[in-house]
Amino acid sequence: MLHKKNLSYSCINTARSALSCFVKIDGINVGKHPLVSRFMKGIFQIKPTKSRYNEIWDVNVVFYYIRNMENNELLSLLGKIKQSRPNCKSFYMALEKFPSEEKLCIFHSLTEYLKRTDDLRNGCDKVFISFLRPHKQVSKSTIARWIKTFLGSAGIDIKKFSAHSTRAASCSAAKQNGVPVAEILKRAGWSSEKTFHKFYNLNIVKNN
């Protein structure tokens, strides 16, 4: 039925996952039943997942915007401003200093943010907290909204590009600047170079 409505593979797969919580066939969760698995493979062949974008924004636009902002110590907290899969081992993220450009240094920015929000946390050990009382952990959608607001302020077309586009923009920029694909895969937590070239190795839109 969903296939006949011309829905995408991801939509049909989501429905399969939901049904698996309640429906069984021959004692097997419907999502794992051999016939359903074969059906889903067929759907994937007919409607393979496609990249959302044909091109991606230039990270230098955002870098230019950040370089022209006030220093982190002077910014207001109230101003406008993925990778896990089955059988994938967890990995930690190390944030290194970038002393040559403090405004672009994630280590410096995060250190300042944690210092400025220390008195608001009330025991919350999550990195990003709400600006409003009781200053609890914010949701993924809130963080996505913050990112889009910031990108829009920097001049990125947020009607076209989502918060998640930062992933494609950063990886595409890294590839263009000579970073080996193996290193990009390692940093992004991917095992397949095919995934990178299909979804994240995009043409970069240059500003006029």
C-alpha positions in Angstrom: 0.0 0.0 0.0 2.7 2.5 0.9 4.8 1.5 -2.1 1.8 2.2 -4.4 1.5 5.6 -2.8 5.0 6.3 -4.2 6.5 6.8 -0.8 10.3 6.7 -0.4 12.2 3.6 0.9 13.0 5.4 4.2 9.3 6.1 4.8 8.4 2.4 4.2 11.3 1.2 6.3 10.1 3.4 9.2 6.7 1.9 8.9 8.2 -1.6 9.0 10.1 -0.7 12.2 6.9 0.6 13.8 5.0 -2.6 12.9 7.8 -4.8 14.2 7.0 -3.6 17.7 3.5 -5.1 17.6 3.1 -7.6 14.7 4.6 -11.1 14.3 4.4 -13.5 11.5 5.1 -17.2 12.3 6.5 -16.0 15.7 8.9 -13.6 14.0 8.8 -9.9 14.3 7.3 -8.7 11.0 10.3 -6.5 10.2 12.7 -9.5 10.4 10.5 -12.0 8.5 12.4 -13.3 5.4 9.5 -12.3 3.1 9.4 -8.8 4.4 13.2 -8.5 4.2 13.1 -9.6 0.6 10.4 -7.1 -0.1 12.4 -4.3 1.4 15.4 -5.2 -0.6 13.3 -5.0 -3.7 11.9 -1.6 -2.7 15.5 -0.3 -2.1 16.5 -1.5 -5.6 13.5 0.3 -7.2 13.8 3.5 -5.0 17.4 3.8 -3.8 18.1 6.5 -1.2 19.2 9.7 -2.8 21.2 12.6 -1.6 19.0 15.5 -0.5 21.3 18.0 -2.2 23.1 18.3 -5.5 25.4 21.0 -4.2 26.3 22.4 -0.8 27.2 25.8 0.7 30.7 27.1 1.2 32.0 26.8 4.7 34.1 29.9 4.1 30.9 32.0 4.2 30.3 30.9 7.8 34.0 31.3 8.7 33.9 34.9 7.4 30.8 35.6 9.5 32.4 34.1 12.7 35.7 36.0 12.1 33.7 39.2 12.2 31.8 38.5 15.4 32.8 39.7 18.8 35.2 37.6 20.8 33.5 34.7 22.7 33.8 36.5 26.0 31.7 39.3 24.7 28.9 37.3 23.0 25.5 37.1 24.7 24.2 33.6 25.5 20.7 34.9 24.5 21.7 36.4 21.2 20.5 34.9 17.9 22.7 32.8 16.9 24.9 11.3 13.8 26.7 8.7 14.0 25.4 5.4 15.2 24.3 2.2 13.6 24.1 -1.5 14.4 27.4 -3.2 15.0 29.2 0.1 14.9 31.7 0.6 17.7 31.4 3.9 19.7 34.1 6.4 19.2 35.2 9.4 21.2 35.6 13.0 19.9 38.7 15.0 20.7 38.5 18.7 20.4 41.9 20.2 19.7 42.9 23.8 20.0 43.2 26.1 17.0 45.4 28.9 18.4 46.0 30.6 15.1 42.3 31.7 14.9 40.7 31.8 18.3 37.2 32.7 16.9 37.2 29.5 14.9 38.6 27.4 17.7 36.0 24.9 19.0 38.0 24.2 22.1 38.1 27.9 23.1 34.4 28.4 22.3 33.2 25.4 24.2 35.4 26.2 27.2 33.9 29.7 27.3 30.3 28.3 26.9 30.8 25.8 29.8 32.2 28.6 32.0 29.4 31.0 31.2 26.7 28.3 31.9 28.2 26.7 35.0 26.0 28.6 37.4 22.8 27.7 35.4 23.3 23.9 35.2 21.9 22.8 38.5 23.6 19.4 38.2 22.8 18.9 34.5 25.8 17.1 32.9 24.7 17.6 29.3 26.7 20.0 27.1 23.9 22.2 25.8 21.2 23.5 28.1 18.2 25.7 27.7 18.5 29.5 28.1 15.2 29.4 30.0 14.6 28.1 33.5 15.0 25.4 34.7 18.0 25.3 32.2 17.6 21.6 31.4 19.1 19.6 28.5 17.8 20.9 25.1 16.3 18.6 22.5 17.9 17.7 19.1 15.3 19.8 17.4 16.3 22.8 19.5 20.0 22.4 18.6 19.0 22.1 14.9 17.0 25.3 15.2 20.0 27.1 16.7 22.2 25.9 13.9 19.8 27.0 11.2 19.4 30.4 12.8 23.1 30.8 12.9 23.6 29.7 9.3 20.8 32.1 8.2 22.6 35.0 10.0 25.8 34.0 8.2 24.0 34.3 4.8 23.3 30.6 4.1 20.0 29.8 2.4 18.2 28.0 5.2 15.1 27.5 3.1 17.2 25.1 1.0 19.7 23.8 3.5 18.9 22.1 6.9 21.0 22.0 10.0 22.2 18.6 9.0 23.7 20.1 5.8 26.7 21.2 8.0 27.9 17.5 7.7 27.9 17.6 3.9 29.4 21.1 3.8 32.3 20.3 6.2 33.1 16.9 4.5 33.0 18.4 1.0 35.2 21.3 2.1 37.7 18.8 3.6 37.8 16.8 0.4 38.3 19.9 -1.7 41.2 21.0 0.6 43.1 17.8 0.1 42.1 15.8 3.2 42.4 12.0 2.3 39.0 10.3 2.0 40.2 7.6 4.5 40.7 10.3 7.1 37.3 11.9 6.4 35.6 8.4 6.8 37.4 7.9 10.1 36.4 11.3 11.5 32.8 11.0 10.4 32.4 7.4 11.6 31.7 5.9 8.2 33.0 2.5 6.9 31.9 3.0 3.2 33.6 5.4 0.8 30.5 4.9 -1.4 28.4 6.6 1.3 30.7 9.6 1.3 30.7 10.1 -2.5 27.0 9.6 -2.8 25.8 11.9 0.0 28.6 14.1 1.2 31.1 14.8 -1.6 29.1 17.6 -3.3 29.9 20.6 -5.4 30.4 23.7 -3.3 28.3 26.8 -4.1 30.6 29.8 -4.3 29.3 33.3 -3.4 29.1 35.8 -6.2 
